[in-house]
């Protein structure tokens, strides 16, 4: 048994810090919350405004453009049709809206951080342990700071999702840029490329396949976190799963779970095909 004399709780200090943060930076968080909410509502409105058949057509054409495979082209459209068949089209669009805004924020934050890590060993040494902690912490923990700073609703769900989904795109952006061949970079320097030109024209384009893999993983994590975020009022398919769990409604739970799986499969297949399209020719 661990001796009580050596007990030391940091929880009171963390609670006081969070209370100070909310009181001192309350207007900032309110403004940020309103901005994200407006963006999210506009995206949801567009997703719901677009007819279901138009969505199926767009996904089918995109799948054909990326894969040129009949099976991989038809299957996503059929899977998406089943979401509407189960009567979950509206809530699926809500979930997709949260995923889109969370992934966009993750990319805006994560890609520059990954570039900074690839350019500086000091930045890499500071950020890597933070990413390790973010990836090992239980996902439910991310709901606490989001709830404290933004209250209940879709916005805290978005930020909890961003925190959970951010590490892969940061890590793989860093990895992709570091893996660019030294010979290629030296050739660019010989031709007079500046540091900015080196990143824009050489390192970043050659790292795109790896970065796209990071975007794929971030999107998958965002979709999985949206389900958990329903516990703080994010809504969407996660709320349907939560209701079915509370009522032990196996059938409804299966339908909502199937819709989530369909979104994951379609997004994963299309994003992986997009990543392959960025790969340079082998010869």
C-alpha positions, 0 to 999 in steps of 0.5 A: 500500500502506498504511504498516505504521507507521500500523496500529492494531488494536482487536481485542485491546481488544475481546477483553479487553472481551468476556472481562471482560463474560463473567466479570463478568456471567456470572451475569446472562447465565446467568439471562437465557439460562435465562429465554429458553430456558424461554419458548422451550421453552413456546412450542415445546411449544404450537406442537407440541401444537396439531394440524396441522389446527387450525393450518390452520383458525386461519390460514384463519379469520384470513385470512378475518377480515382479507381477506374474499377467498376466494383469500387465505383458502384459499391460506395454508392450502394452503401450510401443508399442504405443510410437513406434506406434506414431513415438516417440520412439527416443525422448522417449529414450532421455527423459528416458535417462535424467530421468535415469541420474537425478535419479541416481544423486539424489540417490547418493546425496539424500540417504547419506543426508537422512542417515545423517539426521536420524543419527543427529538431528542437521543435520535434523534441518538444512536440513529440512527447505531447503527441505521444500523450495525446495518442495514449490518453483515453478518448473520454478524457478529451470531453472534459476540457471541451465541456469546461470551455465550450459547454454542451453542444456541437462545438465542444464535440468538434474541439474534442474531435480535433484534439483526438484526431490531430496527432496522425496528420502531424506525425505523418507530415513530419515523417513524409517531409523527412523522408524526401531524398537528400539527392533531390533536395541537393539537386534543387539547391544546385539550381538555386532553390530558396528555402521556401521554394524547396518546401513548396516545390520539392519537399512538400509535393514529394511528401504528399502521399505520406501526408495524405495517409495522415489525412486518412487516419485523422479522418477515421479518428474524427469519425470514431470520436464523433460517436463518443462526442454525442455524450456531450450533445454533439448529435448525429449518428453517435446520438442514435447509437447512445439512445439505442444503447440506453434503451437496449434497442439492438435493431436501432443500434445496428442501423446507426452503427451500420451508417457509421461503418458505411461512412468510414468505408466510403471515406477511407476508400476514397481518401486512400485512392486519392493518396495513391493518385499523389504517388510519383511514377515509379520510373 
